[in-house]
Amino acid sequence: MVQQLLKHREVLLAAVIVLMIIAIGTRVPSFIAPGNLVEMFNDTSILIILALGQMMVLLTKGIDLSMAANLALTGMIVALINFHYPDVPVWALLILATALGLLMGMINGLLVWKMGIPAIVVTLGTMSIYRGIIFLLSGGGWVNSNQMGTDFLGLPRASLLGMPVLSWCAVAALLLVGYFLRYSRTGRALYTAGGNATAAYYTGINAGKMQFVSFCLSGALAGFCGYLWISRFAVAYVDVANGFELQVVAACVIGGISTMGGTGRVLGCLCGALFLGVINNALPVIGVSPFWQMAISGTVIVIAVLLNERGNKRKGRLILRDAALARQKQAVRA
């Protein structure tokens, strides 16, 4: 039964999300208004983009706990530049944020690939380093909305075909990452490197190099989100997005991306992020305490991890069983 559910995880998650929205809508009709649904997707857009980056790292058996710190640092840098040099165009700041995020991702990737340090240790360390750099740059101060330019704040809020540009950024990221993982040679290699290191070796795929690539991509997406976050919430300070990396990992795990590598799809990543987005938006509406919100989110994460691990164990047993049957058939033929 569990195995059948895991095969259709995205469908199940999508159905649960729809049922949750309908159930809450019966109690609070304004919750299912088209405008509110668009705003709810917009609120989840940054989580979706970051989860896509985390997904690519998880596919290679890594993990990036520095994504939120990367976001906060790049966001602070572009906010300070916008404050001191308001004539710098927004598109240049967006490119700079993405490039800085890429650089931080490269640092993580090189330490994991070349130095052989476990990804969780590297990213915990760089997470603290990036937060410390934010404090040094800002002196512990804030950059508020009245210190930011109109164009800087306006881009994510601009509307295009009825949706904010921030939402379209999430849609574009979904399409690009989905195409990359499915149709590009490097994207497919990420799955092979994390799913079967032996097969990757014999097919000429360098698993360490693929981890480096995944960290570069996750860093670039985190940097890109650095500008989006700061302009969206109109404030930059040391603790921006503090702890948000756990939400990012949770979205991936709930969506069926295995922490053991090699398993996961973009659709599952999207569903996991939307699931958390609906919970985060719905529970306050129905009057649930913030403490219960954390408990409910944590319970969902634990259940998702258990389902993922059970699926992995079942898969392993099937592989061993099939190998044993093959040996028995060879013995009978001999």
N, C-alpha and C positions, 0 to 999 in steps of 0.2 A: 504493500500500500504506500509506504513512504517513498519507495523507489519510483512508483508511478507519479507521485506528486512532484518529485524532484525533476522528472523528465519534462514536466509542464510548469516549471516554477514561475516563469514570466507570466503565463496565462493566469495562474493562481493568484499571483501578486496583483496583477491588473484587476482581477475580479474583486479581490479584497479591498483595493483602493476605491473602486466604484461603489461597493457596498457601504464602505465607511462614509463616503461623501453623501450618499443617499440617506443613510441613517441619521447623520448629523443634520442634513437638510430638512428632515421631517421635524426636527426639534428647533432648528434655527433656519428658517427658509432663506434668509439672506446669504447663507453660507454657499448655496448652490447657484446663486446668481452668476450669470456669465462674467460680469466684471470682477467678482470676487475670485472665480476660478482662474481667470487670467492673472490676477494679482498673486494668487497662491503659487502658480507656476513661476511667476517672476521672482517671488521670494525664494524659490528653490533652485533658481538658475545657477547661482554660484556653486551650490552644493553639487549639482549635476556635473558641472565642468570639472571641479576638483575630483569628484568620484571617478570620472573618466581617466584622469591622470593617475590616480591611485590604482585603478584597475590594471593599467598597463604594468605598473610595478609589481602588483600581486601576481600577475600572470607569470612573472619570472622568478617567483618564490621570494620576492623582496617585500619591503614595506617602507613607506615614506611618512614618517611622523613629523617631518619638518615643513609640510606643505602650508599649514596655517601660519607658521613663523615666516616662511618665504613670502606669503601673501602680505603679511603685516609689514615686513621690511620694504618690499617693493612699493607698497602703498604709501608708506611714510616718505620714501624718497621722492616719488612723483608729486606727493602733496607739498613737500617742502620746495621742490623746484617750481611748482605752480605758484606758490606763495611769493617766492623771491624773484622769480622770472615769469611773470604772468603772460608775456608775449610768446612763450614757447607753445606751439600748437598742440592740441590734445592728441592728434594722431602720433606725434613724435613721442609724447609721454607714454602712450600705449605701447609703442614699439620698444621704448626704453624699459618699461616694466617687464615686458615679455622677455627681453634680452637678459635683464638682470636675473629674472627667475630661471632662465635657461642656464646661466652661469652657476647659480647656486645648485641647480640640479646636477650639473657637470661635476661639481665638487663632491656631492654625495656619491655619484656614480663612480668616480675615479677611486674614492676611498674604498668602496665596496669591491670594485673590479680589480684594481691593481694591488691594493693593500690586503685584500681578503678579510676585511673587518665585517662582521655581521651587519646587515642593513639596519636592524633595529637599534644597534649601538651607535652607528654613524649618525642616523637621523635624529636620535635623542640628543646627541652632542651638538649637531649643527642647529637644531631647534633652539637650544639655549644660547648658542653663539649669535644667531640671527636676532633673537630678542634683545640680547645685550647690545648689539650694534644699533638697534632702534633707539635704545635709551641714550647711547652716546650721541647719536645724530640729533635727537630731539631735546636732550637734556631733561628728559622726563616730562616735557611739555606736550601740549595738544596742538593740532592744527584743526581749527573749527571751520564751519561752513562760511562764515563771514571773511575768512582768509583765503578762500578758494574762488577761482574764477567761475563766471556763469557757464562758459563752454565746458569747463572741467566737470562741473556738476550736472550739466544738461544732457550729455551724450547718452548715458544709460537710460534716462527717463524719456528720451525722444521716442515718439510713437511711429511705428511702421506697420501698415496693414492691420491696425487694431491691437498690436502688441508692442510693448516697450523694446527698445534695442537690446536691453539686457537679456530678455527672453530669446531674441533672435540669435544672440551670441551662444546661448545654450543649445539651440537647435542646430546651428552651424557646427558646433563642437561635436555633437552627436553624429552628424552626418560625416564629418571628416574623420573622426576616430573610427567610426564603423567601417568606412571605406578602407582606411589604412589597415585595420586589423584583418579584414576579410580578403582584400585583393592585393595588398602589397607583399612583397617577399619578406621584408623586415617585420611586418605585422604578424605574418604567419610564423616567423621564426621566434617571436616572443612566446607563442603558445608552445612550440617545440622545446625551447630552452627551459621553460618551467615545468612542462609536463613530463618530459623524458630526456634527461641530460645525456644519457648514453646514446640515444638515437640522434640527439643534436650533435654530439661529437662525431659520430660516424657520417653524418650528412654535411659536415663542415661548418656547423653553426657554433660559434663561440658563445657559450652561455653567459660568461662574464661580460662580454661586450654587449649582449642583449640587455643585461641588467643596466649597464651604463646608458644605453639608448633609452630605456624606460624611465630612468631617473631624469634624464635630460628633458624628455617630453612632459613628465609630471611637473618638473620645475618650471618649464615654460608656461604651462597652463596655470600654475599657481601664481606666477608673476603677472600673467594676463589678468587673473582675477584680483590681483592686488589693486590695480587701478579701479576695476569694477566695484569692488567692495567699498573703497574709500569714497568714490564719487556717489555710490548708491546711498551710503549712510552719512555722508558729509562730515566725517570726523576721522582723524588719524591720531593714534596714541599707542603706547607701548603694548598694551594688552588687547589690541584688535584681534578678533577671531581666536582668542585664547581658548584652547580646548576643542576647537572646531575640527581638528584632525581626527578626533574620535568619531564625530558625526560622519566624516568622509569615509573612514574605514567601515563604519556600521552600514552605510548605504551600499557599499560594495558587497559586504558579507550577506546582508539581507537579500541582495539581488542575485546571489548564487555564485559570486566570484570566490573561488577557493583560495584560502591562505596557503595551501600546499602547492599552488602554481598550476598553470596550464589549463585552467577551467574558468569559463565565464564569458558572458556576452554583453554587448553594449545595451541591448534591450533590458537585460536583467539589472544592469547598473542604473539605467533610467528608472525602472520600477522601484528599485531600492531607495533611490533618492526621493522619488515622489511619495513613497510610503512614509518616509520620515517627514517630508514636507507637509503631508496631510495631517499627521499626528501633531506636529509642532504648531500648526495653524488651528487645528480642531479642538485640542484639549483646553486651551484658554477660553475658547468660545463657549464651551459647555461647563465652564467653571471648575475645571480640574486644577488642583494645586500644582505649582511648578515642581514640587518635590515628587509628586506622583508622576508627573510628566517624565522626569528622569528615570524613575523606577520602571515605568512602562516601556520606555525606550530601551533600557538595559535588559529587561526581560525578553523583548523581541530579538535583541542582538544575540543573547545566549541561545535562544531557541534556533535562530538561523545558523549559528555556528554548529550546534548539535546536528542539525539536519545536513549541513555541508559535510561534516566529518563522517556521519553515517553513510552518506552517499559515496565518499571516498573509500571507506572500508569495504562497502559492497562491491565497488568497482574492482578493488584489489582482489577480493575473494573470487570474483568472476574470472579475472585474468589467471589466477593460480589454478582454478578449476579447469579452465579450458586447456591450460598447458598440461595438466595432469591427464586429461582425456586424450590429448594428442599423443602423449608418451605411451599410454595404454594401447592406443590403436596401432602405433608403430611396433609395439611388442607383439601384438596378436599377428600382425602381418609377417613379422620375422619368424 
